[in-house]
Amino acid sequence: MIRSLNGLIPAMLWLLVIASLSLYKLDKLAPQIREQIEARKTAEASP
């Protein structure tokens, strides 16, 4: 019982990590975030 849980619990946690990372949208949002940062920099530099 304990031996099976010793392998099963980490496997379940890794599946949870993989699922949460697959739903993470930072790669899709990165270009938009960069554009917003550049727009703020140019707005601050040109008063």
N, C-alpha and C positions, 0 to 999 in steps of 0.2 A: 504494500500500500504506500509506504513512505517513499520507496524507490520509484514507483510510478509517478507520484506527485512531484518528485524531485526533477523529473524530466518534463512532466506535463505542464506544470505552472510556468516555467520559463518559456515554453513553446507558446502557451496562450498569451503571455505578455508580449512576446515578439510579434505575434499576429495582431495584437492590439496596436503596437507601434507601427507596423506596416500599414494597417488600415488608417491610422490617424495621419501618417505622412502622405498617403495617397490622396487624402482629402485636403491637404494643406495647399493653399492656392498662391503661395508667395511667388513661385516661378512665373505664374501667369500675370501677377500684379506688378512684378518688378519693373517692367518698362514704363508703366504708368507712374509709379512712384518716382523713378528717375526723372521723368519729364516734370513732375510737380516740383521736385527739388531744384532742378535747373531753372524753372520759372520763378521760384522764390529767390534764388540767387541773383538772377538778372534784375528782378524787381528791387531788390535791396541795393544792388550796385548802381542803379541808375536814377537816384533821386535828384 
